Amino acid sequence: MASGIRTFGIDVSHWNGKVSWDVVLKPDAPVTVHFAYVKASQLYLGASGHAVHQKDSEFDENWAALKQHGLKRGAYHYCMPDFTAQEMADLFLSVYHPSKGDLLPTLDVEDEYVHAIQSGTKTRAQLVAQIVEFGKILVTATGHQPFLYIRKDIADFLGNPPEFAAFPLWLANYNHPPTPPVPKPWTGYTLWQYSEQGHLAGVPGNCDLDYLNGPPALLDSLLI
């Protein structure tokens, strides 16, 4: 992995509202965005206890705009511990249809996984198996291992399972260190979400800011 060179990108979802991609990607923009990830889907339990299949309300518009602008683009699914890998994959792949030239899809694993263990509703082994199985389903669908987006403390809480090494790491760390600490079993990160409170012309409110750990040309190795 290249060191000392970072390539700027962003990720967005419906929480950002309507993104003005013409503004974000205009030639004279203060910063050059080289890639973007957009949320595609999420399963969650509704008030009645039934599964709610949520397609991100801005996915279609964001996805089409990124294609129109010719920006390298990827999609992610927000994972939840309450569902099987197959249930999550079925929703994700019904919303996002992998195509040649897309950036690797991403599994987004966040605090819900810690809460599930703390509440006793799931074990570490169950959650690790779910994540690994979701990855295998996407390998079958795309021919490539997806990214795993995760914070170090969550990876540590899940026991730093060696199986996670199969995933390229998209690390979330907002402490702005020159080099963020990387959880085991990885030895380095590929993507780093270094801020969730960035500001970028064309994106309403706060914006997630990311670095690729290397030059723009490295993005070509992360395509389906």
Beta strands, then each sheet from edge to edge (+ up, - down):
strand 1: 7-12
strand 2: 35-45
strand 3: 51-55
strand 4: 72-78
strand 5: 106-108
strand 6: 147-151
strand 7: 169-172
strand 8: 191-198
strand 9: 207-212
sheet 1: 3+ 2- 1- 9+ 8- 7- 6- 5- 4-
end
